[in-house]
Amino acid sequence: MQIKILGWSGGIGGNLRTTSFLIDDDVLIDAGTGLGDLPLNQMTGIRHIFLTHSHMDHITGLPLLADSMFGVHQEPIVVHAQEKTIKALKAHIFNWVIWPDFSELPNKEKPCIRFEVMQPGEVLNIRNRDFEMIPVNHTVPGVGYCVADQRSTVAFSGDTTTNDSLWERLNEYDHLDILFVEAAFANHDREISRISKHYCPDLLGADLKKLKHRPQVWLTHFKPGEEDLIFEECQQAIEDLSIHSLSGGEVFKL
């Protein structure tokens, strides 16, 4: 399994891109602005997209990808998400006002993209990789994902804050090699973290104590401009794990 970090930030500006992770050459976890940096010939390889939730920073690239790939494939790009996430996309993005509904173009029988409802706890196997949807705690219905093949297991938290569901499910896996987890705000913004249901370093440090595995931890979704402070506070709050900060473009080969 290979993972390339296309987008990792909580915002944009300069070289900052929002969340999008490329699994091998054919699957995306989220479709934030980082998707737009892929060359067009690599975009054509994307066949499945797993969405964590409906917020703009995680889905911005999806309607533009659908437009760029229109007419390229005989089979649609499949977008996997919770039912409420799909309904939000259909109501507010693919609604013929903000953007054409590419799940009906060129026609409903053979569309450019196809939405498929996925339930928390469900596992899909795509090219010998298992993708499991795991519920998390966010302001809109949100999930993380665990991706496993015969050798490696990797988890993506999505956007979340204090919860038990993610950690309890990850503990049921035999091992966990890498955890990509958000830390959106510094501790001085703890109240904003609470309202927006994101982690700050202290909250993340407390939750990581629930995890029995000792994976590499790669931090994502930092508030632009406070990356160094958030990472320093995470180092203080997380003493028994190997933690790292994403900066974009990293490639993990497992």
C-alpha positions as CSV (number, residue, x, y, z in Angstrom):
1,M,0.0,0.0,0.0
2,Q,1.2,3.5,-0.8
3,I,-0.3,6.7,0.6
4,K,0.5,10.2,-0.9
5,I,-0.5,13.3,1.0
6,L,-2.2,15.7,-1.4
7,G,-3.7,17.9,1.2
8,W,-3.3,18.1,5.0
9,S,-4.1,21.6,6.3
10,G,-7.1,23.1,7.9
11,G,-7.1,26.0,5.4
12,I,-5.4,27.5,2.3
13,G,-2.7,30.0,1.7
14,G,0.6,29.7,-0.1
15,N,1.5,26.0,-0.2
16,L,-1.4,24.9,2.1
17,R,-3.9,22.5,0.8
18,T,-6.9,20.9,2.5
19,T,-7.5,17.2,3.2
20,S,-7.0,14.6,0.5
21,F,-5.0,11.4,0.7
22,L,-4.3,9.2,-2.3
23,I,-4.2,5.5,-1.6
24,D,-2.1,3.7,-4.3
25,D,-3.2,5.3,-7.6
26,D,-6.9,4.7,-7.5
27,V,-8.6,5.7,-4.2
28,L,-9.0,9.0,-2.4
29,I,-9.8,9.6,1.3
30,D,-11.5,12.9,1.0
31,A,-11.3,15.4,-1.9
32,G,-10.1,18.7,-0.5
33,T,-8.1,21.3,-2.4
34,G,-5.0,19.1,-2.5
35,L,-6.6,17.0,-5.1
36,G,-6.1,19.8,-7.6
37,D,-2.3,19.4,-7.5
38,L,-2.5,16.0,-9.1
39,P,-1.6,15.9,-12.8
40,L,-4.5,15.2,-15.1
41,N,-3.2,11.9,-16.2
42,Q,-3.0,10.8,-12.5
43,M,-6.6,12.0,-11.9
44,T,-7.8,9.6,-14.5
45,G,-6.7,6.7,-12.2
46,I,-9.0,7.7,-9.4
47,R,-11.9,5.2,-9.3
48,H,-13.2,5.5,-5.7
49,I,-13.5,8.3,-3.2
50,F,-14.3,7.8,0.5
51,L,-15.6,10.9,2.2
52,T,-15.4,11.5,5.9
53,H,-18.1,14.2,6.0
54,S,-19.7,17.0,4.0
55,H,-17.6,20.1,5.0
56,M,-16.2,22.2,2.2
57,D,-12.5,21.7,3.0
58,H,-13.0,17.9,2.5
59,I,-15.1,17.9,-0.7
60,T,-14.1,21.0,-2.7
61,G,-12.2,19.0,-5.3
62,L,-15.0,16.5,-5.9
63,P,-17.2,18.6,-8.2
64,L,-14.2,19.9,-10.1
65,L,-12.8,16.4,-10.5
66,A,-16.2,15.2,-11.9
67,D,-16.1,18.0,-14.5
68,S,-12.5,17.2,-15.5
69,M,-13.2,13.5,-15.8
70,F,-16.5,14.0,-17.7
71,G,-16.4,11.7,-20.7
72,V,-13.1,10.1,-19.8
73,H,-14.3,6.8,-18.3
74,Q,-16.9,4.2,-19.3
75,E,-17.6,3.5,-15.7
76,P,-18.3,6.1,-13.0
77,I,-16.1,7.3,-10.2
78,V,-17.7,5.8,-7.1
79,V,-18.2,8.1,-4.1
80,H,-18.6,6.3,-0.8
81,A,-20.2,8.2,2.1
82,Q,-22.8,8.2,4.7
83,E,-26.4,8.8,3.5
84,K,-26.6,12.2,5.2
85,T,-23.3,13.3,3.6
86,I,-24.6,12.3,0.1
87,K,-27.9,14.1,0.7
88,A,-26.0,17.2,1.7
89,L,-23.9,17.1,-1.4
90,K,-26.9,16.5,-3.6
91,A,-28.8,19.4,-2.0
92,H,-26.1,22.0,-1.8
93,I,-23.4,21.2,-4.4
94,F,-24.7,18.9,-7.2
95,N,-28.0,20.8,-7.4
96,W,-27.8,22.4,-10.8
97,V,-27.4,25.8,-9.2
98,I,-23.9,25.6,-7.6
99,W,-22.8,22.8,-9.9
100,P,-24.3,20.3,-12.4
101,D,-25.4,16.9,-10.9
102,F,-22.7,14.7,-12.4
103,S,-24.5,11.7,-10.9
104,E,-27.0,12.3,-13.7
105,L,-24.6,13.2,-16.5
106,P,-24.4,12.3,-19.3
107,N,-27.4,10.3,-18.1
108,K,-28.7,8.5,-15.0
109,E,-27.9,5.1,-16.4
110,K,-24.2,5.8,-17.2
111,P,-23.2,8.8,-15.0
112,C,-19.8,10.4,-14.5
113,I,-19.9,9.7,-10.7
114,R,-22.0,7.4,-8.6
115,F,-22.9,7.9,-5.0
116,E,-23.0,4.8,-2.9
117,V,-24.2,4.9,0.7
118,M,-21.9,3.3,3.2
119,Q,-22.7,2.6,6.8
120,P,-20.4,2.9,9.8
121,G,-19.0,-0.5,10.5
122,E,-19.2,-1.5,6.9
123,V,-16.1,-2.9,5.2
124,L,-15.5,-2.7,1.4
125,N,-12.8,-4.6,-0.4
126,I,-11.2,-2.9,-3.3
127,R,-8.2,-4.5,-5.0
128,N,-7.3,-6.5,-1.9
129,R,-7.6,-3.6,0.5
130,D,-10.3,-3.4,3.1
131,F,-11.8,0.0,3.8
132,E,-13.8,0.2,7.0
133,M,-15.9,3.2,7.9
134,I,-15.7,4.1,11.7
135,P,-18.0,6.7,13.3
136,V,-16.4,9.7,15.0
137,N,-17.7,12.9,16.8
138,H,-18.1,16.0,14.7
139,T,-20.6,18.8,14.1
140,V,-22.1,17.0,11.1
141,P,-22.2,13.2,10.6
142,G,-18.6,12.2,10.4
143,V,-16.5,9.1,10.1
144,G,-12.9,8.0,9.9
145,Y,-11.5,5.1,7.9
146,C,-9.2,2.2,8.6
147,V,-7.5,0.8,5.5
148,A,-5.8,-2.7,5.7
149,D,-4.1,-5.0,3.3
150,Q,-2.3,-8.3,3.9
151,R,0.7,-6.5,5.5
152,S,-0.3,-3.0,6.7
153,T,-3.0,-1.2,8.6
154,V,-3.5,2.6,8.4
155,A,-6.2,4.8,10.0
156,F,-7.6,8.2,9.2
157,S,-9.5,10.0,11.9
158,G,-11.4,12.5,9.8
159,D,-12.5,15.6,11.6
160,T,-13.4,14.7,15.2
161,T,-12.9,15.5,18.9
162,T,-13.2,13.4,22.1
163,N,-14.8,10.1,21.4
164,D,-14.6,6.4,22.2
165,S,-15.8,4.8,18.9
166,L,-12.7,5.4,16.9
167,W,-10.3,4.1,19.6
168,E,-12.4,1.1,20.6
169,R,-12.6,0.0,16.9
170,L,-8.9,0.5,16.2
171,N,-8.0,-1.5,19.3
172,E,-9.8,-4.5,17.8
173,Y,-7.2,-4.6,14.9
174,D,-4.2,-6.8,15.4
175,H,-1.9,-3.9,14.7
176,L,-1.8,-0.3,13.5
177,D,1.1,1.0,11.5
178,I,0.2,4.6,10.9
179,L,-2.4,6.9,12.3
180,F,-3.3,10.2,10.6
181,V,-5.2,12.3,13.1
182,E,-6.3,15.8,13.3
183,A,-5.2,18.5,15.7
184,A,-7.0,21.6,14.4
185,F,-6.5,24.2,17.1
186,A,-3.9,25.2,19.8
187,N,-4.9,24.8,23.4
188,H,-5.7,28.5,23.8
189,D,-8.6,27.8,21.4
190,R,-9.9,25.0,23.4
191,E,-13.4,26.5,23.5
192,I,-13.5,26.8,19.7
193,S,-12.4,23.2,19.6
194,R,-15.3,22.2,21.8
195,I,-17.8,24.2,19.8
196,S,-16.5,23.0,16.4
197,K,-15.8,19.5,17.6
198,H,-12.1,19.4,16.7
199,Y,-9.1,18.2,18.7
200,C,-6.7,20.6,20.4
201,P,-3.4,19.1,21.7
202,D,-4.7,18.4,25.2
203,L,-7.9,16.7,24.1
204,L,-6.0,14.6,21.5
205,G,-3.4,13.6,24.1
206,A,-6.1,12.4,26.4
207,D,-7.8,10.4,23.7
208,L,-4.6,8.8,22.4
209,K,-4.2,7.2,25.9
210,K,-7.2,5.0,24.9
211,L,-5.2,3.5,22.0
212,K,-3.4,0.2,22.8
213,H,-1.3,0.3,19.6
214,R,1.8,2.3,19.2
215,P,1.7,3.5,15.5
216,Q,3.5,6.4,13.9
217,V,1.2,9.4,14.5
218,W,1.0,12.0,11.7
219,L,-0.8,15.2,12.6
220,T,-3.1,17.0,10.2
221,H,-5.6,19.8,9.9
222,F,-3.6,22.5,11.7
223,K,-5.1,26.0,11.7
224,P,-3.0,28.0,9.2
225,G,-0.4,30.2,10.9
226,E,-0.4,28.2,14.1
227,E,1.3,25.0,12.8
228,D,4.4,25.3,15.0
229,L,2.5,26.1,18.2
230,I,0.0,23.2,17.7
231,F,2.8,20.7,17.0
232,E,4.9,21.9,20.0
233,E,1.8,21.5,22.3
234,C,1.1,18.0,20.8
235,Q,4.7,17.0,21.6
236,Q,4.1,18.0,25.2
237,A,0.7,16.3,25.4
238,I,1.7,13.1,23.6
239,E,4.9,11.7,25.3
240,D,4.8,8.0,24.5
241,L,4.2,8.0,20.8
242,S,6.3,8.9,17.8
243,I,4.5,12.0,16.4
244,H,5.2,13.9,13.2
245,S,3.7,16.9,11.4
246,L,2.6,16.6,7.8
247,S,3.7,19.3,5.4
248,G,2.4,17.9,2.1
249,G,3.7,15.7,-0.6
250,E,4.8,12.9,1.7
251,V,4.7,9.4,0.3
252,F,4.3,6.4,2.7
253,K,5.1,3.0,1.3
254,L,4.0,0.1,3.5
